[in-house]
Amino acid sequence: MQGRILERVEKLLADYLDNERQAIALAPHVYIPEGLTLAEENDHIAQEIIKVLVDALEARVGRLEPIEYIGGQRRDTLRG
C-alpha cells in the first residue's frame, strides 16, 4: 500500500502480520505500549489481535451489519 507513512502501531502490526492493509484496519482498535522487548511485543500483539477479532465476532452476533474480511488467501488459484 502506498501513499503515506505508517504510524507506529500500524508499522508494528504490519511487521507482525506481513500485511499493511490488515495492519491499517486493525490499528485503531489496538494498543501497543512502548518499551516492550521484542518477545513481549509479539505476545502483546498476538493477544491484541485475538481480542479485536473476538470483539468483532461478539458485536456481530444478532446483527445484520456486514463485517469486511481483508485477510486470507484464495486456495483455488494455487492448485496445480
C-alpha positions in Angstrom: 0.0 0.0 0.0 1.4 3.4 -1.0 0.5 6.9 -0.2 1.5 7.6 3.4 3.9 6.6 6.1 2.6 4.1 8.6 2.1 5.2 12.2 3.9 3.3 15.0 1.1 0.8 15.7 0.4 0.3 12.0 4.1 -0.5 11.4 4.3 -2.9 14.3 1.2 -4.7 13.1 2.4 -4.7 9.5 5.7 -6.3 10.6 3.8 -8.9 12.6 1.1 -9.7 10.1 3.2 -9.1 7.0 0.2 -7.2 5.5 -0.2 -3.4 5.6 -3.9 -3.4 4.7 -4.7 -5.6 7.6 -2.5 -3.6 9.9 -4.2 -0.3 9.0 -7.6 -1.8 9.5 -6.7 -3.2 13.0 -4.5 -0.3 14.3 -7.4 1.9 15.5 -8.6 -1.0 17.7 -5.2 -2.0 19.2 -3.0 -0.6 22.0 0.7 -1.5 22.0 2.7 0.1 24.8 6.2 1.3 24.2 9.2 -0.2 25.9 8.4 -3.9 25.5 11.1 -6.4 24.5 10.6 -8.0 21.0 9.2 -11.2 22.6 6.8 -9.2 24.9 5.8 -7.1 21.9 5.0 -10.1 19.8 3.0 -11.7 22.6 1.1 -8.5 23.2 0.3 -8.0 19.5 -1.0 -11.6 19.2 -3.2 -11.1 22.3 -4.5 -7.7 20.9 -5.3 -9.2 17.5 -7.2 -12.1 19.2 -9.1 -9.6 21.4 -10.1 -7.5 18.4 -11.3 -10.5 16.4 -13.3 -11.8 19.4 -14.9 -8.3 20.0 -15.8 -8.2 16.3 -17.5 -11.6 16.4 -19.3 -10.8 19.6 -20.6 -7.5 18.2 -21.8 -9.3 15.0 -23.9 -11.8 16.9 -27.6 -10.9 16.5 -27.0 -8.1 14.0 -27.2 -7.8 10.3 -24.3 -5.4 9.7 -21.6 -6.8 7.4 -18.1 -7.4 8.5 -15.3 -6.8 6.0 -12.8 -9.7 5.7 -9.5 -8.4 4.5 -7.3 -11.5 5.1 -6.9 -14.9 3.8 -5.6 -16.4 0.6 -7.5 -18.0 -2.3 -6.5 -21.6 -2.4 -8.4 -22.5 -5.7 -5.9 -20.3 -7.6 -2.9 -22.1 -6.1 -3.7 -25.6 -7.3 -1.7 -27.5 -9.8 
